[in-house]
Amino acid sequence: MDPITHGLIGIALSSLSGHTMQMNDPVFLGCTLGAMLPDLDIVTHVKGRLNYLLKHRGASHSLIALSVSALGLSTVLYSIFPTTSWSTVFFWTLIGTMSHGIIDLLNSYGAELLWPFSRKKITVDMIMLTDPVVLGSLFVSLIISLINPELAKYASVSALLFSGLYLGYRQLERIQTRDRLMSTYDLKETDQVKVIPAMYHPFTWNFILFQEEFVRFGIIRNKIPSICRVLPKFKGDNASVANALGGNLAEIFTQFTPYYHVITHYSDTEECIVQFLDLRYWAKGDFVYTGNVYLNLDGEISQEVFHPLPNQKGVLLSY
C-alpha cells in the first residue's frame, strides 16, 4: 500500500483505542506514525532504483523489525508525552507497525515478513498497490472524524469493516476467476493458473497460465480473458539457461518476484541472450521489470543488465 493509505489505517486503528486525534497524544501518534514508519526504507532509493527495488519491503517489513520499530517509536513518544502508560503506547504503536506489514501482503509486491529466516516476499495477490475502495472508505472515515470527533470510533470501525468485507469479496472473485480460467483453458490443477491484480486497474485481473509447452500471460476485462503474451517454456537441460540461472540477475529475480520467467534469444553473432521477465506487472504492452543475461560463444556470462522500467536504459550489474 502507499504511505497515505497506511497513515489512514493507522488513524482508524488509533480511534479504536478511545484516544482522539491530538498531536500531543502518544497513542494517536504511535499508531499513526507506526503504520507509516516501515516505508522509511525509501531512503534506499539514493543508491539507485535497483537497490530500492531489492531493499523495499525487505528486512524493514519483517516481524522482527516491525516489533523493534514499535519499541523504539513508543519509547521516544512516551519520553516526550508521558501522559499515558508506556505499555499502552507500545501496544498501539505495535498495532500500527504490524498493520503495515500485514496490509502490504495484500498486493503482488509482498513483504519479507519472516526475514531473516526467509527472504521470500509473501503475497496473497488480492489488490493493487493503491486500492481506491480501501483508500476511499478510510478517507471518508477521516472526514467524518474531523467534522464530528464523537463519531470517530464508529466511523473508523465502519471503514475497517467495509474494507474487510471488500477484501473478502476480492478474494472470492479471485477464486471464481481462477475456476473460470481453468474451465476455459481446460486446466486440471489449480497450480496451473495464477490470478493477480492488475497494476493500474483496480477491477481488472491479470493471469498466468502454466501449460505443457507454453506460459501464457493475459488480462481479464468484464470477465472476458485475453492473452497478451505467449512464452515458450525453457528447458532445464539448456546449458545457456543453466549458466544464466547461476548469475547475479537470476539471484535478483529469485529474491524480487515469485513469478518470473526465462526465455532465450540469439543475436546475429549467435551470442545467446537469456531474458528474465517479472510476470506480475504489465503496463503499456510490456512487462515492467525485465533483465538480460548475455552469454558469449563459449556459454559464459559476458554481461548482465536489469531493466527497472520498459524502454529505458538498464542497470549494468557487476560480474
N, C-alpha and C positions, 0 to 999 in steps of 0.2 A: 504494500500500500504506500501511497505518497505521504509525506510528513503531515499535511493538513488533515487527512483522514485519521491518521494516528493521534494527532492532537485532539481532534473532536471526540474520538473514542475515549481518550484519557479524561476529557472534561465530563463526558457522560458517566464514566465509571466513578469519578470522584463525587458526582452528585449522589450516588448510592450510599456514600458514607455519611450523608447528612450535613456535610460541610458545604458552605456556599462558595460561590466563585469570588474569592477575595485574594488579592495579590499578596496579602500577608498571612494567608492560611497555608501552613506547610503541607497539609493533606491534599488540598487542591493543587498546589504547585508540584508536589511529589508525584501524584498520579498523572497529571497532565504532562509535565516535563519528562517523567519516566517513560511515558508512551512514545515520546519522540526521540529520546536520548540515543537509542541504538543507531539511528541514522546519521550520527556524527561521523560514522565511517566514510562519509562523503569526502573527508579530508584526503583519503587515499587517491582522489582524482588528481591531486597535484603532481603525482608521479606518472600521469597518463591514464587514458581511458581503459587500457588493458588492465593495468594494476587495479583500477577501481572495480572493473567487472569481476575480477578474481577475488578481491577482498570484500566487496559489498555483500552483506548478509552472510558473512563468514563467521569468524570467531566472535565478533561483536554481537551476534544474534543467538549465541548458544545459551543454554540454560544456565551454565556457569557464569558467563559474562553478564547476563541479564540480572542474575542474583547479586553479583558483585556491584554492578551499576546501581541497583536499588539500595544496596547497603551504603555506598558512598554518597549518593544524592540525598538520601534521607538523613544521614548524619550531618551533612552540610546544612540542610534546611532546618533541622532541629536546633543546630547551634545558632542560627540566625533568628528563628522564630520558635522559641521554646514554650509555645502556648499549648501544645498537645504532646502527649507522651511519645517518646521515641519509637516505641514498639508500634503505636498506631500509625505514625508517619511512615515507618518502614513497611508495614503491611500494605498500605495503599500505594506506596511507591512501587513495591514489588508487583502489585496488581497491574499497575501501569506498564512497567517494563515487560512483564510476561505477556500482556495483551499484544504488545508489538511483535514479539516472536511468533505467537500463535497466529495472529492475523496475516503475517507475511507468508504463512504456509499455504494460504488460500489461492495464490496465483502461481503461475508456471515458473516464476523465478525461484521461489522457495527460500529456505534458510538452513544453515548448518546448525540446527538446534542441538544436535548431540556432539558437537565438537568438544573436546579433541578425540573422542572415541570413534567418531565417524566424520569424514569430510564430505559426505554426501549431502546435497541440498534436498531437504524433504519438501515435497509439494503435493497438494491434493487437486491442483488444476481446476479450480472452481470458478474464479472470477478474474477479470483483467487487473492490471496494476492499479488503476484508479476506477473503481466501480461507481457510476453515477447514482445508483439506487441507494447504496450504503452511505455515500457521501451526502446525498440529498436529505436522507432521513435524519442523519446526525446534525446537519446544518439547520434544519427546521427545529430540532430539539434545542439547539443553542439559542436560536432567535426567541423561542418561547421562554426559555430560562432567563434571558436578558430582559424581556418585557415584564415577566411576572416570576420573580425568583421563587415564590411559593409553589409554583408548578414545575420547578426544575427537576425534582426527583421523578415525578410522574412522566414528564417529557422524556427524560433520559431512559427510563425503563421501557417506555413505548418504542423509542427509537431502536434500542438494543433488541427488543423482542421482534420488532418488524424486520430488522436486519437479519436476525437469526432465522425467521420464517423464510425470508427471501433466499438465504443461503441454502436452506433445506430444499426449497423449490429448485434452485440451480443444480443441486446435486441430483435430485430426482430427474430433472430434464437431461442432465448429462448421462445418466444411466439409460434412460429411454432412447436418447440419441445413439448411444453405443449399440443398443439392441437393434435399432432400425438399420444401422450400418451393417451389422452382422448379417441381417436378413437380406439387405440389398446386394451385398457383395459375396454372399454365400460363405461366410466365415464360420468356423466351427468352435473356435476357442476365444474367450474374452480377451486373452492377452495378444490377440492378433490385431486389435484395434485400440487406439488411444484417442480420447476426445479431450481437447484442451481449449481454453478460452482464447478467442482472437485477441490480437494485440491492441487494437484500437476500437473495436466494435463490441459494445457490451452485451448485445443479444445475439451474437454470432459465435458459432463454434468452428474451430479447425479440427482436423482429424488426421491420423496417421494409420495407414493400413499395412500390416506386415504379411505379405503373401509369399507364395513359393519362390517366384523369380524376381519380384519387384517390391519396392516400398513406395506406396503412393501417399502423397500429401494433398489434402483437399480442404474445402471450405463448405460449410452448410449455411445457406441463407433461406429463410422461410421453409425450413425442414427439407430443403432440396440440396443434396450433396453434389459438388462439382470437383473434379480432380484438377489440381493446379500443376502438379509435378509428378512424373513417374521416374523413380530412381532405381537403377539395377542394383540388386544385392551384390555385395562384394564377396569374393570367395576367400575363405580363410587360408588357402594354400597359395595365394598370390604373394610372391616374395616382396614386391614393391609395397603392397599394403602392409605386410608384416613389418617391414622396416619403418614405414611411416608411423605405425602404431607404437613404435618404440621411441619416438621423438618427443620433443617438448610440446609441440602443438597438440598431439594426442593426449598428453597429460593435462593440458589446459581444458580441452573439451570434455574429458572424463570428469574433471572437477566442476566444470562450469554448467553442464547441462546433462540431464538424464536421457535426453532424446537427441542423439546426434547420429549422422550417417556419413559413410565414406564412399566416395566414387573415384575412379581413376580416369585420367585423360592422358593423351600423348601429344607432345608438341611436334612441330615439323622436323626437329632434330632428333626425334624419338626419345627425348627426355620425358620421363614419367612424372606426371603431376597428380598427387593424391589430394583430393579436395575433401575437407571436413565441413559439414553443414549442421547447424543447430536447427532442429526441426520445430522448435517451439514458436518462433516469431517470424511472421511473414508480413511484409509490407511492400507496396509498390511493385508487386510482381516478382519478388525475390525474397530469399531468406535474409534476415537482418545480420546474423553473425555467421561468418564463414572463415575458412582458412585454407591455405595451400601448402603442401609439402612438395618440394622439388627434389627429384632424385636424378643423379647422373646416370650415365650408361652402365656403370658398374652397380647400380642399385643403391648407392649410398646417398644419404641426405646432403644436399648442397645448400638448401635454403628453406626456411620456414617463415610464413607470413600469416599473421592473424588480421582479419578484416572486421573491425568493430562496427562498421556501417557499410551498406551497399554502395558501390561505385565511388568509394573514397580510398585514398592511399592507405595501405595496410601497415601494420606494425611488424617490422623485421625482428624475428626472435634471434637471440644469440644462440650459437650452437658450437 
